[in-house]
Amino acid sequence: MELLNREFPAINIYSLLFYFVLYSFLGWIVEGLYSLVMCGSFSKNGFLIGPFKPMYGFAMTIIIVLQRYNSSLWFLGIMSIIVPSTVEYISGFLLDHLLGLKYWDYADLPLNINGYVCLLFSAFWIILVFAAIYILQPIINNIYMRSIYISNSISIILTIYLLVDLVLTLVAKMPKDKFI
């Protein structure tokens, strides 16, 4: 069953970069708002220096691609738990084991896996993914398709920015004994 009749732009490296950058930024906003509600202040904390949370970008880009092949609600529901939770687990594990950084810890919550993921936050992903796919994505697709050249250019520029940010962050945060 399809909730909306959506027109998708072609999947190519530019559209994938566009989704990745945009959802990485939106993830930063979501986490900042979550911090505002839960702690009383908008948190700008994150691995990268800039306003991006790549976990959100990776998860949503993968889901957008997968949904093109199977747009059923059941498939989306299952993928909205599996994909973001897997990305979150891998991210948490790598940050912890490679850099000695732990940005979140769900160890005190029930049904967690090594403190990197837990059922409660995996359930939140369902809400975020459905809102993104059925509310935001049609708007995002429309913006992208109206000005593909500009969208592609912005995607390339911001991807370069993200790569520079990643390199600078790794140099700053990587323990000297693990530095290449």
Helices and strands as residue ranges (DSSP letters): H 13-39, H 54-67, H 73-99, E 112-113, E 117-118, H 119-131, I 132-136, H 137-146, H 148-173, G 176-178
